Amino acid sequence: MEHQQELDTQGLYCPEPVMMLHGVVRKMKPGEVVKITATDPSTERDIPKFCNFLGHPLLKAEQDGELYFYWVQKKAS
């Protein structure tokens, strides 16, 4: 999936991945997409909650072994 930003949070645990995501999204332009790579299983709960709470669309989520991938789009302003 096309994305403009990448965020690698491998090896980090809650709440660091979501805190880092918040910082990246803040700097993005509306409509841009960030791809997040994570190893913390709690991101399966935390990233969708982040998206719902702040209104950013979670375009896709998938798992490949111990890796979790998420594509989050910054909401229109």
Rosetta silent file (secondary structure, phi, psi, omega in degrees, C-alpha in Angstrom):
SEQUENCE: MEHQQELDTQGLYCPEPVMMLHGVVRKMKPGEVVKITATDPSTERDIPKFCNFLGHPLLKAEQDGELYFYWVQKKAS
SCORE:     score description
SCORE:     0.000 S_00000001
   1 L     0.000  139.009 -177.670    0.000    0.000    0.000 S_00000001
   2 L   -67.255  138.707  178.067    1.277    3.463   -0.907 S_00000001
   3 L  -151.212  153.737 -179.345    2.573    5.582    1.973 S_00000001
   4 L  -101.034  -21.920 -177.467    4.562    8.788    2.417 S_00000001
   5 E  -128.620  153.553  173.197    5.999    8.103    5.881 S_00000001
   6 E  -130.140  141.555  178.058    7.385    5.041    7.658 S_00000001
   7 E  -131.743  115.426  179.806    7.582    4.442   11.382 S_00000001
   8 E  -101.864  110.995 -179.824    9.595    1.481   12.679 S_00000001
   9 L  -113.101   22.259 -179.255    8.705    0.692   16.295 S_00000001
  10 L   -58.750  134.030  179.294   10.180   -2.824   16.385 S_00000001
  11 L    86.573   -5.763  179.492   11.382   -3.750   19.870 S_00000001
  12 L   -99.892  150.832 -177.731    9.372   -0.979   21.557 S_00000001
  13 L  -120.961  159.396  179.152    6.486   -1.591   23.943 S_00000001
  14 L   -44.943  132.736    7.163    3.319    0.229   24.930 S_00000001
  15 L   -98.886   10.021 -172.286    2.974    3.191   25.085 S_00000001
  16 H   -57.567  -46.878 -178.855    6.032    4.083   22.929 S_00000001
  17 H   -56.710  -42.519 -178.607    4.704    3.007   19.481 S_00000001
  18 H   -71.613  -36.266  177.596    1.527    5.098   19.850 S_00000001
  19 H   -63.987  -41.184  178.583    3.444    8.068   21.266 S_00000001
  20 H   -67.826  -39.162  177.692    5.822    7.946   18.283 S_00000001
  21 H   -60.398  -42.886  179.796    2.869    7.584   15.890 S_00000001
  22 H   -58.020  -43.790 -179.697    1.278   10.676   17.418 S_00000001
  23 H   -65.224  -40.458 -179.948    4.464   12.669   16.751 S_00000001
  24 H   -68.184  -46.061 -178.231    4.721   11.503   13.130 S_00000001
  25 H   -60.938  -37.855 -178.906    1.028   12.146   12.356 S_00000001
  26 H   -59.178  -33.661 -177.076    1.301   15.654   13.812 S_00000001
  27 H   -88.577  -11.268 -177.068    3.988   16.529   11.206 S_00000001
  28 L   -79.577  159.247  173.486    2.158   14.937    8.235 S_00000001
  29 L   -85.632  150.923  176.867   -0.081   16.725    5.740 S_00000001
  30 L   -54.171  135.367  179.534   -3.799   15.806    5.684 S_00000001
  31 L    92.601  -16.812  178.074   -4.358   12.733    3.517 S_00000001
  32 L   -71.125  155.429 -176.942   -0.802   11.415    3.858 S_00000001
  33 E  -118.881  137.576  174.161   -0.321    7.799    4.945 S_00000001
  34 E  -114.777  135.155  174.586    2.191    6.392    7.438 S_00000001
  35 E   -99.599  124.389 -179.833    3.162    2.713    7.488 S_00000001
  36 E  -107.391  133.038  173.116    3.921    1.453   10.999 S_00000001
  37 E  -114.324  127.917 -175.725    5.959   -1.680   11.666 S_00000001
  38 E  -139.383  159.194  174.368    5.680   -3.046   15.205 S_00000001
  39 L  -117.937   -9.630 -178.176    6.513   -6.126   17.268 S_00000001
  40 L   -82.889  116.197 -179.993    4.369   -5.326   20.327 S_00000001
  41 L   -58.801  -23.876 -179.142    1.091   -7.341   20.206 S_00000001
  42 L   -68.918  -13.370  176.144   -0.674   -4.604   22.202 S_00000001
  43 H   -65.059  -22.881  177.213   -0.492   -2.394   19.083 S_00000001
  44 H   -60.514  -29.502  177.727   -3.390   -4.521   17.767 S_00000001
  45 H   -95.284  -43.704 -170.603   -5.504   -2.769   20.405 S_00000001
  46 H   -70.939  -41.398 -176.594   -3.664    0.543   20.800 S_00000001
  47 H   -69.867  -45.273  174.425   -3.351    1.711   17.179 S_00000001
  48 H   -59.470  -37.716  178.006   -7.058    1.208   16.295 S_00000001
  49 H   -63.797  -43.162  177.027   -7.981    3.029   19.554 S_00000001
  50 H   -56.960  -47.539 -178.125   -5.628    5.901   18.623 S_00000001
  51 H   -63.854  -45.693  179.844   -7.254    6.125   15.180 S_00000001
  52 H   -63.027  -43.501 -176.211  -10.818    6.044   16.533 S_00000001
  53 H   -65.892  -40.615 -175.359  -10.098    8.601   19.241 S_00000001
  54 H   -99.551   -6.472  175.206   -8.387   11.122   16.928 S_00000001
  55 L    82.861   17.013  177.103  -10.385   10.385   13.756 S_00000001
  56 L   -89.495  127.978 -179.875   -7.500    9.183   11.571 S_00000001
  57 L   -66.165  130.555  170.660   -8.542    6.344    9.204 S_00000001
  58 E   -89.698  104.066 -172.754   -6.829    2.993    9.790 S_00000001
  59 E   -75.698  -35.555 -176.293   -6.584    1.894    6.148 S_00000001
  60 E  -161.476  147.081  174.318   -5.106   -1.548    6.707 S_00000001
  61 E  -140.351  133.702  177.026   -3.703   -3.787    9.439 S_00000001
  62 E  -149.171  160.291 -179.739   -1.909   -7.077    8.928 S_00000001
  63 E  -125.459  139.360  175.898    0.353   -9.478   10.749 S_00000001
  64 E  -133.886   97.809 -175.593    3.258  -11.506    9.370 S_00000001
  65 L    65.319 -121.874 -179.270    4.675  -13.777   12.050 S_00000001
  66 L   -92.488    3.030  179.828    5.813  -11.551   14.907 S_00000001
  67 E  -100.500  139.876  176.356    5.544   -8.355   12.846 S_00000001
  68 E  -116.486  136.410  179.498    2.486   -6.109   12.802 S_00000001
  69 E  -124.500  138.462  179.385    1.892   -3.599   10.012 S_00000001
  70 E  -138.037  142.331  174.615   -0.550   -0.680   10.007 S_00000001
  71 E  -119.225  114.732 -176.948   -1.349    1.993    7.451 S_00000001
  72 E  -117.327  131.980  179.109   -2.826    5.130    9.022 S_00000001
  73 E  -103.111  134.671  175.526   -4.015    8.137    7.026 S_00000001
  74 L   -71.426  131.391 -178.234   -3.990   11.604    8.542 S_00000001
  75 L   -63.671  155.021  174.601   -7.534   12.929    8.567 S_00000001
  76 L   -64.541  142.535 -176.708   -8.534   15.880    6.444 S_00000001
  77 L   -70.574    0.000    0.000   -8.222   19.115    8.415 S_00000001
